[in-house]
Amino acid sequence: MAEISEETTTPAQACNALRKELVNCLHMSDCMKKDGKTMGECMKKEADGVSTECRATIYSFYECRRSMLDMRTRFRGRKEV
């Protein structure tokens, strides 16, 4: 009888694609490059040197993480980006 092997791939972590995009965007921003601030400092609203594209990614990541805690998503499912 043939042996059935299980796939060893793990399911993607929630919001993982947005997390990677956010990290890349912030590393390339002037806030981290020129000013030498940390990622947490650059994610704050009052931080200078962060592009509007990065701001949009920060907001999308926030919404994705928030949807994980929202009880309505139990019925509707997570929002796909």
N, C-alpha and C positions, 0 to 999 in steps of 0.2 A: 504494500500500500504506500502511496506517495505521502511524503511528509509535508505538511503545510507549515510554512514559515511565516511568522508574524513580521509585519513591517516595523522597522526600528525608527521610523521618522516620528518625531514628536509634533503634536499640534502646535500651530503658531500661537504665540503669546498674544493676548489681547493688546491692541494698540502698538504692537511691536514695530510696524512699518512707520507709523508716525513718530515713534520714539527715535528711530534711527535717522529719519529725516530732520527732526528737531536738533539732534546732537550735531549732525553735519552742518546744518545751517548756522547754529550758534558758534561752532568752532571756526567757521569762515567769516564770522561777523567782526566788525571793528571793535566791538565791545570786549571780546576775548583776545583778539590779536594785538591791537594797539594799546588798549587800556589795561590789559592783564587781569581783568576781573574773572571771577568764577562763573560757572554756568548758572548757578542759582541767582547771583547778582544780576546777570544779563537777562534773566527771565522776568524780572520785576518791571512794572509799567514805567517807572521813571528812569530806567536805564537808557543811556544814549548809545548810539552806534549799532543798534539792532534794526535791520531792514523791516519793511512792512511785510515782506514775504515770511520772515521769521516770526513776526508777531501773529500772522495768520496761522502758522504752524503751531505756535504755542497755544493759541485758542482752540484749534482743532484737537490737539492732544488733551487739553483740559476737558473738552466736551466728550471725548472718547472715554477718558477715565471716569468722568461723572456718570456716563451712561452705564458703567459697570455697577454702580451703586444704586441706580434708579430701579425701583421695583417694577415699574412699567415695562422695563426691558425683558422681564421674565416672560411676558406674554408676547411682546412685539419682536424680540430679538435685538441683538446689538446692531447699531448702525454701521454699515460698511462704508469705508472711505474710498 
